[in-house]
Amino acid sequence: MGLIQLLGRLLPSPEVLLLMLAAMALCTLCEVRWPARTGEKPDKSLNIAIGLVFMLLQATFGVAIGPVVTLAVNAAGGGLITLPSAGWGVVVGIAVFCLAMDLGDYLFHRAQHAWPVLWAMHSLHHSDPAFGATTAVRHFWFEPMLKAMTTYLAIGLLFKAAPTILLTWAVLSYYNFISHSNVRIGWGGASWLINSPQYHRMHHSVLPEHLNCNFASVFPIFDVIAGSYHKPNADEYPPTGIDTGERPASIIEALCWPLRARLATLGPATRA
């Protein structure tokens, strides 16, 4: 598969956008039928609006998706280690690449909670008081470009991966809609193997006892190794949000989220 063809598959084409919306809709239906928490007022419309802007910027800049960055860096000569791509070796290649990408996501996520400038952006994602499938697309628009210039660039320089491997990770990324769903799924004693809606809810919890836990995107083993693993109790489904209670009131406020305090100090004439 050539560079242009793979870019066409990975970038947010109308088909990919429809697939994203279908995955989000399916998870939302499951939330209605089997909710983990009830009585909350979700920001579904605002989340979808934020997500559409997010996807539009991805399509415009093209650097926001991990596999695309890897592909571009590999095409430019990067990739110290060539992952196997034939026979059963491709399974090893997929496993190594997916673990590397998830480790990159984990480290970047830890930085988002540790560095104020990154938290100023990432807090938009956590500001949703009704954790659910649409929360998965509630991100500040500049974050994917930062990821592309750091973790995704590093992985592209380290690994040379075949299109099959890149497409596998692209498909696996849709698991985020499941892990953000407001449903009673926790995997019990296997919670350390793969992320679940209950496991990730602990990360979004507004309760102090859940501070800085369960950062993993797909594989919680990184939380186990780093000491940030919190095994949920059977009926542990805490409320979510940020401790200040802040949340965007409009798509404009979401797009300007890190500057909201500064904008609030300006008078109407100055803002105009």
C-alpha positions in Angstrom: 0.0 0.0 0.0 1.4 3.4 -1.0 1.8 6.5 1.2 -1.2 8.3 -0.3 -3.5 5.3 0.0 -2.6 4.7 3.6 -3.0 8.4 4.5 -6.4 8.2 2.9 -7.4 5.4 5.1 -6.0 6.8 8.3 -7.0 10.5 8.0 -10.6 11.4 9.0 -12.4 10.8 5.7 -16.2 10.8 5.7 -16.2 7.1 6.1 -13.9 7.2 9.2 -16.0 10.0 10.6 -19.1 7.9 10.2 -17.4 5.0 11.8 -16.5 7.2 14.8 -20.0 8.4 15.1 -21.4 4.9 14.8 -19.1 3.6 17.5 -20.0 6.5 19.8 -23.7 6.0 19.1 -23.5 2.3 19.9 -21.8 2.9 23.2 -24.3 5.7 24.0 -27.2 3.3 23.4 -25.5 0.8 25.8 -25.3 3.6 28.4 -29.0 4.3 28.1 -29.8 0.6 28.5 -27.2 -0.3 31.2 -26.0 2.9 32.9 -23.4 2.8 35.7 -24.7 6.0 37.1 -28.1 7.7 36.5 -29.5 11.2 37.1 -26.5 13.0 35.6 -26.9 15.7 32.8 -24.4 14.8 30.1 -22.8 17.4 27.7 -23.4 15.1 24.7 -24.1 17.8 22.2 -21.2 19.9 23.3 -18.9 16.9 23.3 -19.8 16.0 19.8 -19.3 19.6 18.6 -15.8 19.6 20.3 -15.1 16.2 18.7 -16.0 17.4 15.2 -13.7 20.4 15.5 -11.0 18.0 16.8 -11.5 15.7 13.8 -11.5 18.6 11.3 -8.2 19.9 12.6 -6.8 16.3 12.3 -7.8 16.2 8.7 -6.4 19.7 8.1 -2.9 19.2 9.7 -2.6 15.4 9.2 -0.1 15.1 12.0 -2.4 14.3 14.8 -2.8 10.5 14.3 0.0 8.3 15.5 0.1 5.9 12.6 0.3 8.8 10.1 3.2 10.2 12.0 5.0 6.8 12.0 4.3 6.4 8.3 5.7 9.9 7.5 8.8 9.5 9.6 9.4 6.0 8.1 9.0 7.4 4.6 11.6 10.1 5.5 14.1 7.3 6.5 13.3 7.0 10.2 12.8 3.7 12.0 15.8 2.1 13.7 14.0 -1.2 14.3 12.0 -2.8 11.4 9.1 -4.7 12.9 8.3 -8.1 11.3 5.4 -8.0 8.9 5.2 -11.4 7.3 3.7 -14.7 8.6 3.3 -15.1 12.3 5.9 -12.4 12.8 3.3 -9.7 12.1 1.6 -10.7 15.3 4.8 -9.9 17.2 5.1 -6.6 15.2 1.6 -5.7 16.1 2.1 -6.5 19.8 5.3 -4.5 20.0 3.9 -1.5 18.1 0.7 -1.4 20.1 2.5 -1.6 23.4 4.9 1.1 22.4 2.1 3.4 21.3 0.2 2.8 24.5 3.3 3.4 26.6 3.8 6.7 24.7 0.2 7.6 25.4 0.7 6.7 29.1 3.8 8.8 29.5 2.2 11.8 27.7 -0.9 11.4 29.9 1.2 11.4 33.0 2.8 14.6 31.8 -0.6 16.2 31.2 -1.5 15.7 34.8 2.0 16.8 36.1 2.7 19.9 34.1 0.4 22.9 34.5 0.6 24.1 30.9 -0.5 20.6 29.7 -3.2 20.3 32.4 -4.6 23.7 31.3 -5.5 22.0 28.1 -6.2 18.4 29.3 -8.6 19.6 32.1 -11.2 20.2 29.3 -11.4 16.4 28.9 -11.9 15.9 32.7 -14.4 18.7 33.0 -17.3 16.5 31.9 -19.3 15.7 35.0 -21.2 13.0 33.2 -18.5 10.5 32.1 -19.7 8.7 29.0 -18.8 7.7 25.4 -18.9 11.2 24.1 -16.3 12.2 26.7 -13.8 10.3 24.5 -13.8 13.2 21.9 -13.8 16.0 24.5 -10.2 17.2 24.0 -8.6 20.5 23.5 -7.8 21.0 19.8 -4.0 21.6 20.2 -3.3 18.4 22.2 -3.0 16.0 19.2 -0.4 18.2 17.6 1.7 18.2 20.8 1.5 14.4 20.8 2.5 14.2 17.2 5.7 16.2 17.9 6.7 14.2 20.9 5.6 10.6 21.6 4.4 9.8 18.0 7.6 11.2 16.5 9.7 9.2 18.9 8.0 6.0 18.0 8.3 6.7 14.3 12.0 7.2 14.8 12.4 4.0 16.7 10.2 1.6 14.7 9.6 1.0 11.0 6.1 -0.5 10.8 4.2 -2.1 7.9 0.8 -0.7 6.9 -1.0 -3.8 8.5 0.5 -2.9 11.9 -0.4 0.8 11.6 -4.0 0.0 10.6 -4.3 -2.4 13.5 -3.4 0.4 16.0 -5.8 2.8 14.2 -8.7 0.4 14.7 -7.7 -0.3 18.3 -7.9 3.4 19.0 -11.7 3.2 18.7 -11.6 1.2 22.0 -11.6 4.7 23.7 -15.3 4.9 23.1 -15.8 1.7 25.1 -13.4 2.6 28.0 -15.2 6.0 28.4 -18.7 4.5 28.4 -21.0 4.9 31.4 -21.7 1.2 31.7 -21.1 -1.4 34.5 -18.1 -3.2 32.9 -15.0 -3.7 35.0 -13.4 -7.1 34.1 -13.1 -8.0 37.8 -9.8 -9.6 38.7 -8.6 -9.1 35.2 -8.8 -5.3 35.4 -5.0 -5.1 35.1 -5.0 -6.7 31.7 -7.1 -4.2 29.7 -8.7 -0.9 30.3 -12.5 -0.9 31.1 -15.2 1.7 31.6 -15.1 1.2 35.4 -11.3 1.3 35.5 -11.1 4.5 33.5 -13.9 6.1 35.5 -11.6 5.9 38.5 -9.2 8.1 36.6 -12.0 10.7 35.9 -13.3 10.5 39.5 -13.7 13.8 41.4 -13.1 12.0 44.7 -9.7 12.7 46.4 -8.9 9.0 47.0 -8.8 8.5 43.2 -6.3 11.3 42.5 -3.6 10.4 39.9 -4.6 6.8 39.2 -5.4 4.6 36.2 -3.7 6.6 33.4 -3.5 3.8 30.9 -5.2 4.1 27.6 -5.5 0.4 26.7 -3.1 -1.7 28.8 -3.2 -1.1 32.6 0.1 -3.0 33.0 1.9 0.4 32.7 -0.1 1.6 35.8 0.8 -1.6 37.6 4.6 -1.0 36.9 4.5 2.7 37.7 2.4 2.3 40.9 -0.6 4.3 39.6 -2.9 1.2 39.5 -6.1 1.3 41.4 -8.2 -1.8 41.3 -11.9 -0.8 41.4 -14.2 -2.4 43.9 -17.2 -4.3 42.6 -19.7 -1.4 42.9 -17.3 1.5 42.7 -18.6 4.0 40.2 -17.7 7.4 41.5 -18.9 10.8 40.2 -16.6 12.5 37.7 -15.4 16.0 36.8 -12.7 18.4 38.1 -12.6 19.6 41.7 -13.4 23.2 40.7 -16.6 22.2 39.1 -15.7 24.1 35.9 -17.1 23.1 32.6 -17.4 24.9 29.3 -20.8 26.6 28.6 -20.3 26.8 24.8 -18.1 25.5 22.0 -16.4 28.9 21.9 -15.4 28.5 25.6 -14.2 25.0 24.9 -12.0 26.1 22.0 -10.5 28.8 24.2 -10.4 26.6 27.3 -6.9 27.3 28.7 -7.5 31.1 28.3 -11.0 31.1 29.9 -9.8 32.8 33.2 -8.1 35.5 31.2 -11.1 36.0 28.9 -13.4 36.2 31.9 -11.5 39.2 33.3 -12.0 41.2 30.1 -14.9 43.5 29.7 -17.5 43.0 26.9 -16.0 45.8 24.8 -12.5 44.4 25.1 -13.7 40.9 24.2 -15.5 42.3 21.2 
